[in-house]
Amino acid sequence: MIRHIVFFTARDQADLDRIREGLETLGQIPHARHFEVGRNMHADRLTGAEVDFVVYAEFDNEDDLAAYKADPIYSRAIELVKPLRDMRIAADIQSD
């Protein structure tokens, strides 16, 4: 299984709802075994970094993850969210 985790920070806090809406469109892509978008609770004050949203998805294999990223909905979500975000960090990890 592949765990796909992406962190987002808004440029402007006024855009949080628009960012969430854009990220939630990714849940329409059928290749994920599990998909969720969550608002960060800002519980970790040690780093000083303020992540606003976390996207978490699980895929059975790398082919499913690649199909997810190749889907037109994925491209559209990027178009919606990229101008509104300040930071994006993504990680894909293999899990048993």
C-alpha positions, 0 to 999 in steps of 0.5 A, a space after each residue: 500500500 502507498 500512503 500519500 500525504 500532502 501538507 498545504 498552507 494558505 497564502 491568505 487565511 481568507 481563502 481557506 474555504 476555497 482551498 478546502 473546496 479545491 482539495 476536496 474535489 480530489 476525492 472524486 478520483 476513483 483510484 484511491 482506496 481511502 481519501 480525506 482532507 483535514 484542517 490542521 488543528 495547529 497542535 505542534 508549535 515547536 517548528 513554527 510552521 503553520 500547516 493549514 490542510 492535510 490531504 491523506 490518501 491510500 493506494 493499493 499500488 504505484 499504478 493506482 497513485 500514478 492514475 490518480 495523479 494523471 486524472 483530469 480532476 487532479 489537474 483541475 484541483 491544482 489549477 484551483 489551489 496552487 494560486 491560493 497556497 503558499 506552501 505544499 509538501 508531499 510525501 509518498 510512503 510504502 506501507 505493509 
